[in-house]
Amino acid sequence: MPPRTRRAPVWSNGELLDLISDWGEEAVQSQLRSSRRNYDTFGQIARGMKEKGHDRDALQCRIKVKELWSAYRKAREANGSSGAPHTTCQFYKKLDAILWGHLRSEHHHGHFRGGGGGGKRE
């Protein structure tokens, strides 16, 4: 039998709120938009999480931000379909406040980086 890999504990609402708060800071968003290699920025976020009493590393923070960003994007796209019922995701309003302004700005300037979550061009 292969050895069991140890999974990180499920994120609590408090951890998620702190992650969103740290990730949503303008200085952090600016760093994420300016570089494709953003591991150091997620290291900063992880240190902020530690200061708040959460045991999360840079990779865990990065993965969770990508998951949050993906859920937000799917909900936003579903809401763009005419006649579709309103769709939301956990922390939609907080994510919208962080991401929607960046999406409008970045589409206007001809590039899209997803607020640091994915680095994709669309």
N, C-alpha and C positions, 0 to 999 in steps of 0.2 A: 504494500500500500504506500503511495507517495506521501511525503510529509505534508502536514496541513499547513497552509499559509495562514498567517495571522491577519485577520481583517481589523481595520480600525473600527472603534465603536461608532455607532450611528450618531450623526450630528444632532445635538439638541437645538431647540429653537433659540436659546440664548447664544449658543456658538454661531448659529447661522446669522443672527442679527448682528453680532460683533464682526463676523466676517464681512457681511455686506457693508457695514459701517466703515471698516478699515479699507476695503476694496473701493468703496465709493468716494473716498476722499479725492479731491481734485488733483492733488500732487501725485497720488498713486495712479489715477487714470491717465494723467499726462505721461508718466513714466511708461505705462503699459502701451500707450499709443505710439510712443517714440521708438520702441525697440521690439523686434521680433523675439529676441532672446530675453524673456522676462522672468527667469528663475530667481534672480536677485530681488526683484520687486516682490515676488511671492515669499521670499525669505523674510523681507521686511514685514509683510502681512502676518506671517507665522510668528515672528517675534512679538508683534502687537497682540496676537492671540494669546501667547504665553503670558504676557504682562497682565492680561485679563483673566488668567487662570485656566486657559484652555490648552490642552496638549495636542497641538496639530502642527505638522511640519509643512514645508513649502509645497511639496508635491500634493499633499492632501488638500491644502488650500486651493491650489491651482485646479485640481480635478473638480472640487466642489463648485468653484466659480464657473467652470465650463458647464457643469450640470445645471446650475442656476440659469446661466445665460441661455442654454439650449431650451430649457423649459419656458423661459420668458419669450424667446424668439418664436417657438411653436405656438404659444398662446397668442402672441401679437399677430402672427400670420393667419391664424384661424379667425381672428377678429376682423381681418381685412376682407374676408369672403362675404359677399353680399348674401343676406338671408341666413347666415350662420348664427347660431346662438352665441352669446358672449362667453368667451373662454378666459380663464385666468389660471394662474399658477401660484404656488406658495410665494409670498412676499412680492407679488406682482407690482403693487404700487411703489414699493421701495426700489425695485429693479428698474421700473419704468422711469423713475426720477433720475436714476444714474445713466441708464442706457439710451433712452429715447432722444435726449438732447444730443448725445454723441452720434447716434445713428443719423439724425437729420444733418448735423454738421459734416460728418464724414461722407455721406452720400452727396452732399452739396459740393464737396471738394473733390469728388471723383474717386475716393477710396473708402474702404470699409475694413475695420479691424476688430469690430465686435467688442469694444471696450476692454480689450485685453484678453477676452475669453477664448478667441479662436484663431485670430490672425488670418482669416480667410478673406479673399476678395470676392465680392459678389456683384 
